[in-house]
Amino acid sequence: MYSLHFDSKNSKEHFGTVDPKTGKFSSLAILPGVQSVTVGTSSLDPDKGEYYFKAKSIFLTVDLNNGSVLKTASNPDNFIFSQER
């Protein structure tokens, strides 16, 4: 299970894993410059090994294996999410 975790003591956003039995978070990487993660905007692609989410005014793609940021894309504040079916 993957998750984002904000370390309020050090003001750092982490990407990592959560042990489903214990609930313990293990950081894979600190995500530099990431602030104000938008709740409900994350998605996972296990085939590509990528995790996607929105933080303030950017979209990020993170590598599931090591937590490195693979891609970023700017997002205007008024962007509306839509889902095609």
C-alpha positions, 0 to 999 in steps of 0.5 A, a space after each residue: 500500500 502506498 501513501 503520502 505523509 506530511 512530516 509537520 516537524 520538518 515540513 517535508 512531504 514523503 512518499 512511501 509504503 504503509 504496512 496494512 497490518 501495523 499501519 506503520 509508514 515507511 518513507 521511500 523518498 522526500 518529495 522536494 517542494 511539494 506542499 498542500 497535497 489535494 485530497 482525493 486526487 491520487 491514482 495508482 498505475 501498477 502496470 507502469 509502476 507509477 503514482 499520480 497526485 495533485 499538489 497545490 498547482 502541480 500534478 506529479 508522477 512518482 516512481 513506485 519503486 524508489 519514490 523519485 519524481 518522474 514527471 511534473 505538470 503545471 495546473 491552473 487553480 481553476 482546473 476541473 477534474 473530469 473522468 471519461 467513460 
